[in-house]
Amino acid sequence: MENRRSVSPLRSRRAKLLAGVVALGAAGLMTAQTVVPSQLAFADPVRVDAAAPADFSDVVRTVSPAVVSVQVKQAAEPRMMNFGGKDGFEDFFKGLPDGHPFQKFFRDFGGRGENGQDQRRQPRQYGLSQGSGFFISEDGYVVTNHHVIDKGTEFTVIDQKGDEYAATLIGADKRTDLALLKVEADKDFTYVDFADEAPEVGEWTVAIGNPFGLGGSVTAGIVSARGRDIGAGPYDDFIQIDAPVNRGNSGGPAFNMHGEVIGVNAAIFSPSGGNVGIAFAIPASTAQDVIMELKDGGTVVRGWLGVQIQNVTGDIAESLGLEEARGAIVAEAQENSPAQKAGLRSGDTILSVDGTSVDGPRELSKIIAAYEPDTKVDITVWRDGKEQDITVTLGRLQETEQASAVQPEALDSKTSLDDLGLVLTTKAEAGMDGEGVVIAEIDPDSPAAEKRLATGDVILEVAGMAVNSPDDVLKALEKAEKDGRKAVLFRVESNNSTRFVALPMNLA
């Protein structure tokens, strides 16, 4: 490996996959991605020109040395028996006569000394998990999954020959389920490169990994689909393959017939936990940028807009006066977020960012994440029946927790909207504070139930009008009907988040 090359610099906008991939357990199913660090110089990776699927041996022989098993030592909470007075054991032992053999047992294994201090032994316990990974540079950078190394205290990389190497965690990104390890050794490692082009559906692919801890194993199949959304997060863009993938393959690569990595095996669909012919890999294009950032700084920095968004369906588009269902409608702008400071508000439909069309929430999330924090972007929204441009200075995306909602109890003074299948009451009558109208009852066969509205949900707006009483809702419905709307838009709060629901006017 005498000839070396430099990897091209990172694009100005980095495609990134956020959000946590399907949680699979450290030894389990699959997830991963990779990016060759931009400042590393690499020897030219081996490229295999294998034509037909009759024989995969040339590809496997060439790339297998770069694929490794990853063992992770994890600290585990010790499981202890409770000998305290809470369960009555301490009082029991105190009542035993002096010299009773149970007293010695209590002192040695669960009691308290003469000074009253807890004498129970609490040995540190460890668990061991396994996954897969692969070298992306000759100086020892290894890609695997976040869920493989999660809560790990020690990391060991084992190559195809069985040689073991201690590894250091460089960085991990929970949202993309990616992690980067580094092995220090006085040798050059065989490594693999990422494919420059996305695979075509129907192309052959080879998956190599460590299923069930058996060691290096090879399976083959085809690319079944691209752009799969499996519900792992708003940035799903998986490659679906039918190469058999099982528990322990997490973090392993999927190769094309040139020996290039087309994706990092990410997840499997299986009722039983074993292979059923449906596996998902994170595209190489996504993996490269994420791993590069992990290598450079140990974390992934993403732009943040600060909105709750949802799809624009046909009936929502109709209620907004949009000619077609496109964009992402803002259910709520978070408090003190860049969106709120810039003037974005509930009901705005985001159509584009800096001229890049937004087809839906997933595209918007990926576009925003590709920007650096503090970047100014021009966002085109649909508001009040026309397009408007709003300039937003993006913030930095942080991990957040979502609180649970409190459901109301007694509901009185109800007003019925029979055609929609709703019975409403005020927040005050429901024993709640704040604005909005509470759904007290719902007909399970009604249009509202079909839209997944539920008892306890709070209606905040109807047809763009804030509502605080059932009468407000009726007035808003009457106005929408006069305006000739075939559907009326409700903004609803449930489970501590807001969303829009369009209900048909011809039934109202």
MARGUKOL-446410 format. One line per 8 residues: their letters; for each residue x, y, z of C-alpha. Coordinates in steps of 0.05 Angstrom, whole numbers, plus 5000, padded with zeros to 4 digits. Last residue first. Example, Ala and Ser with C-alpha at 12.3 -4.5 7.8 and 13.67 -1.06 7.14 Angstrom:
// MARGUKOL-446410
SA = 5273,4979,5143  5246,4910,5156
//
This chain:
// MARGUKOL-446410
ALNMPLAV = 3597,5376,5200  3595,5317,5153  3609,5356,5089  3663,5393,5128  3711,5335,5131  3760,5336,5190  3833,5358,5182  3878,5342,5242
FRTSNNSE = 3939,5384,5260  3988,5365,5314  4011,5385,5384  4054,5352,5436  4047,5337,5511  4011,5271,5499  3956,5307,5462  3946,5378,5437
VRFLVAKR = 3902,5389,5376  3902,5440,5321  3839,5428,5280  3836,5442,5206  3769,5443,5170  3754,5404,5107  3712,5418,5046  3722,5492,5056
GDKEAKEL = 3672,5538,5022  3688,5600,5062  3618,5597,5092  3634,5527,5118  3699,5550,5149  3662,5607,5183  3609,5559,5211  3663,5512,5237
AKLVDDPS = 3698,5570,5272  3633,5591,5305  3619,5520,5329  3689,5514,5358  3682,5580,5395  3616,5556,5423  3652,5494,5451  3696,5542,5491
NVAMGAVE = 3767,5566,5489  3782,5567,5415  3837,5601,5376  3819,5611,5303  3862,5581,5247  3807,5537,5221  3797,5509,5291  3850,5521,5343
LIVDGTAL = 3872,5494,5411  3832,5429,5415  3855,5390,5476  3856,5314,5475  3825,5282,5537  3782,5232,5499  3816,5215,5434  3829,5240,5364
RKEAAPSD = 3859,5185,5321  3837,5214,5254  3787,5156,5247  3761,5175,5316  3745,5245,5291  3710,5218,5229  3663,5179,5276  3657,5105,5289
PDIEAIVV = 3689,5107,5359  3644,5166,5378  3684,5213,5422  3672,5240,5491  3700,5297,5534  3746,5328,5481  3775,5388,5518  3773,5459,5491
GEGDMGAE = 3834,5505,5490  3872,5553,5534  3905,5542,5601  3887,5507,5665  3851,5441,5675  3795,5417,5720  3753,5392,5662  3702,5447,5673
AKTTLVLG = 3759,5498,5670  3785,5467,5606  3719,5475,5572  3677,5417,5547  3668,5381,5481  3629,5321,5455  3654,5297,5388  3628,5250,5334
LDDLSTKS = 3639,5299,5277  3565,5299,5259  3545,5300,5332  3583,5362,5353  3557,5360,5425  3567,5411,5481  3584,5386,5550  3574,5421,5617
DLAEPQVA = 3613,5368,5656  3678,5329,5650  3708,5294,5711  3780,5269,5702  3829,5304,5657  3890,5267,5630  3959,5290,5651  4010,5290,5595
SAQETEQL = 4078,5258,5598  4142,5297,5591  4188,5291,5531  4263,5293,5540  4311,5332,5498  4380,5320,5467  4407,5384,5437  4405,5412,5366
RGLTVTID = 4445,5476,5358  4409,5539,5336  4390,5564,5267  4383,5637,5249  4316,5642,5212  4297,5687,5154  4222,5684,5136  4195,5685,5065
QEKGDRWV = 4119,5685,5053  4075,5646,5006  4000,5658,5004  3934,5633,5032  3941,5660,5103  4010,5628,5110  4048,5581,5064  4121,5584,5085
TIDVKTDP = 4188,5597,5050  4248,5591,5097  4310,5632,5084  4369,5606,5125  4418,5641,5171  4471,5594,5200  4483,5600,5275  4488,5523,5281
EYAAIIKS = 4517,5488,5221  4469,5464,5168  4457,5391,5148  4408,5382,5205  4360,5432,5174  4357,5394,5108  4350,5326,5141  4292,5350,5185
LERPGDVS = 4257,5383,5127  4262,5321,5084  4233,5277,5139  4177,5327,5153  4152,5329,5081  4167,5347,5008  4210,5408,5025  4238,5441,4963
TGDVSLIT = 4308,5470,4968  4305,5545,4953  4341,5565,5016  4292,5522,5055  4226,5504,5021  4151,5494,5031  4143,5502,5106  4069,5504,5123
DGSRLGAK = 4053,5555,5177  3995,5531,5221  4030,5544,5287  4080,5599,5283  4146,5620,5252  4164,5690,5276  4240,5688,5275  4244,5681,5351
QAPSNEQA = 4194,5624,5349  4234,5586,5296  4300,5597,5331  4270,5566,5394  4251,5607,5456  4188,5565,5465  4179,5511,5413  4141,5529,5349
EAVIAGRA = 4079,5485,5345  4042,5442,5295  4083,5470,5238  4061,5439,5172  4113,5405,5129  4113,5413,5054  4069,5383,5001  3996,5363,4989
EELGLSEA = 3976,5400,4927  3937,5463,4908  3943,5491,4979  3881,5526,5006  3896,5509,5078  3836,5463,5088  3849,5429,5022  3922,5417,5040
IDGTVNQI = 3900,5387,5106  3852,5341,5068  3906,5318,5021  3956,5306,5076  4010,5355,5097  4057,5314,5141  4075,5337,5211  4120,5386,5247
QVGLWGRV = 4139,5405,5318  4187,5463,5311  4255,5483,5339  4299,5499,5279  4362,5464,5300  4427,5454,5261  4468,5393,5277  4536,5380,5310
VTGGDKLE = 4559,5308,5313  4606,5290,5369  4677,5263,5379  4708,5324,5347  4744,5306,5283  4733,5231,5283  4660,5237,5303  4650,5289,5249
MIVDQATS = 4680,5244,5197  4638,5186,5222  4574,5226,5210  4595,5249,5141  4614,5180,5116  4553,5145,5143  4502,5185,5105  4533,5172,5037
APIAFAIG = 4546,5099,5056  4471,5087,5065  4447,5060,5131  4429,4986,5122  4363,4951,5132  4346,4877,5134  4287,4836,5109  4298,4763,5092
VNGGSPSF = 4266,4731,5153  4329,4730,5195  4321,4718,5270  4290,4760,5325  4224,4722,5322  4177,4774,5292  4234,4799,5247  4250,4863,5212
IAANVGIV = 4324,4875,5215  4364,4936,5232  4426,4976,5214  4475,4940,5170  4523,4994,5149  4516,5013,5076  4545,5010,5006  4614,4990,5029
EGHMNFAP = 4658,4977,4968  4684,4908,4949  4668,4919,4875  4609,4871,4878  4574,4915,4929  4587,4908,5003  4543,4910,5065  4584,4926,5127
GGSNGRNV = 4577,4903,5200  4554,4949,5255  4503,4901,5283  4514,4832,5255  4508,4803,5325  4435,4783,5317  4421,4763,5246  4427,4785,5174
PADIQIFD = 4409,4741,5114  4420,4782,5050  4351,4810,5033  4371,4883,5031  4333,4947,5046  4374,5011,5042  4351,5059,5095  4331,5133,5092
DYPGAGID = 4301,5146,5160  4313,5218,5182  4250,5230,5223  4264,5170,5267  4264,5094,5272  4197,5090,5238  4221,5043,5183  4226,5094,5128
RGRASVIG = 4259,5060,5068  4295,5103,5017  4320,5045,4977  4292,4977,4960  4310,4902,4954  4385,4907,4946  4403,4835,4932  4428,4776,4971
ATVSGGLG = 4491,4747,5001  4515,4721,5069  4584,4716,5099  4605,4698,5170  4663,4720,5213  4654,4695,5284  4598,4654,5315  4578,4709,5363
FPNGIAVT = 4504,4702,5344  4521,4733,5276  4591,4763,5271  4593,4802,5206  4597,4802,5131  4540,4823,5084  4547,4814,5009  4504,4853,4959
WEGVEPAE = 4478,4840,4890  4443,4895,4853  4367,4891,4844  4353,4962,4868  4411,5004,4846  4467,5019,4895  4484,5091,4916  4547,5118,4886
DAFDVYTF = 4614,5136,4917  4619,5068,4951  4654,5070,5018  4724,5044,5027  4752,4982,5061  4810,4970,5108  4868,4923,5117  4906,4946,5178
DKDAEVKL = 4976,4974,5180  5020,4953,5238  5048,4976,5305  4979,4979,5338  4932,5031,5366  4859,5014,5352  4809,5070,5347  4733,5064,5354
LALDTRKD = 4678,5104,5319  4604,5097,5337  4539,5102,5299  4467,5094,5321  4446,5154,5280  4414,5192,5337  4459,5160,5388  4523,5188,5359
AGILTAAY = 4587,5160,5385  4659,5185,5392  4731,5164,5395  4721,5101,5437  4788,5069,5448  4805,4999,5426  4845,4941,5454  4866,4892,5400
EDGKQDIV = 4853,4818,5394  4880,4771,5340  4830,4718,5320  4852,4714,5248  4789,4748,5224  4802,4808,5270  4780,4818,5342  4768,4888,5368
TFETGKDI = 4762,4897,5443  4727,4954,5479  4726,4969,5554  4676,5010,5595  4615,5002,5551  4550,5038,5568  4531,5036,5493  4585,5004,5450
VHHNTVVY = 4538,4959,5409  4480,5009,5412  4524,5062,5382  4539,5017,5323  4607,5002,5292  4662,5036,5252  4736,5022,5265  4794,5070,5256
GDESIFFG = 4860,5031,5258  4916,5065,5221  4900,5030,5155  4833,5066,5152  4760,5047,5149  4765,4984,5190  4700,4945,5200  4650,4930,5255
SGQSLGYQ = 4609,4875,5286  4573,4863,5351  4584,4831,5418  4563,4843,5490  4596,4826,5556  4566,4842,5623  4602,4865,5686  4589,4863,5760
RPQRRQDQ = 4623,4903,5814  4619,4867,5881  4572,4894,5933  4586,4858,5999  4536,4875,6052  4566,4905,6116  4519,4966,6120  4542,5009,6178
GNEGRGGF = 4507,5003,6245  4571,5011,6285  4567,4939,6310  4564,4915,6238  4504,4910,6194  4476,4850,6160  4474,4819,6091  4527,4767,6075
DRFFKQFP = 4577,4760,6130  4539,4790,6189  4474,4756,6170  4507,4689,6160  4542,4696,6228  4474,4711,6260  4443,4651,6224  4491,4605,6261
HGDPLGKF = 4460,4624,6329  4516,4645,6376  4473,4695,6415  4398,4679,6410  4360,4704,6349  4315,4765,6358  4363,4811,6322  4360,4765,6262
FDEFGDKG = 4285,4774,6255  4288,4849,6265  4337,4853,6208  4296,4808,6163  4231,4849,6168  4229,4871,6095  4242,4944,6109  4287,4925,6167
GFNMMRPE = 4342,4912,6117  4364,4846,6088  4350,4866,6016  4380,4818,5966  4425,4851,5915  4428,4853,5840  4492,4889,5821  4483,4943,5768
AAQKVQVS = 4521,4924,5706  4585,4953,5678  4595,4936,5605  4652,4902,5571  4645,4908,5495  4669,4859,5443  4672,4881,5371  4682,4830,5316
VVAPSVTR = 4720,4852,5255  4714,4863,5180  4775,4890,5144  4805,4820,5133  4740,4799,5098  4746,4850,5042  4790,4815,4991  4771,4742,5002
VVDSFDAP = 4698,4760,5004  4699,4797,4938  4738,4742,4903  4695,4688,4934  4628,4716,4912  4618,4666,4856  4558,4659,4809  4535,4730,4826
AAADVRVP = 4563,4757,4760  4612,4813,4747  4666,4817,4800  4711,4877,4790  4743,4881,4859  4769,4947,4883  4822,4946,4937  4828,5011,4975
DAFALQSP = 4880,5061,4952  4924,5078,5010  4895,5128,5057  4912,5196,5083  4870,5219,5141  4845,5290,5147  4776,5277,5120  4758,5219,5165
VVTQATML = 4725,5163,5125  4653,5162,5145  4615,5104,5170  4548,5075,5186  4515,5027,5233  4455,4988,5255  4437,4917,5268  4400,4862,5306
GAAGLAVV = 4431,4848,5371  4490,4841,5416  4484,4910,5444  4409,4911,5443  4369,4927,5380  4342,4996,5389  4316,5017,5320  4357,5077,5298
GALLKARR = 4360,5139,5342  4350,5203,5312  4389,5236,5260  4417,5217,5191  4462,5270,5163  4475,5298,5095  4529,5350,5104  4521,5417,5071
SRLPSVSR = 4586,5449,5052  4613,5383,5029  4668,5351,5070  4736,5353,5039  4758,5299,4989  4796,5241,5020  4871,5245,5011  4908,5192,4972
RNEM = 4964,5144,4985  5004,5099,4939  5051,5052,4976  5000,5000,5000
//
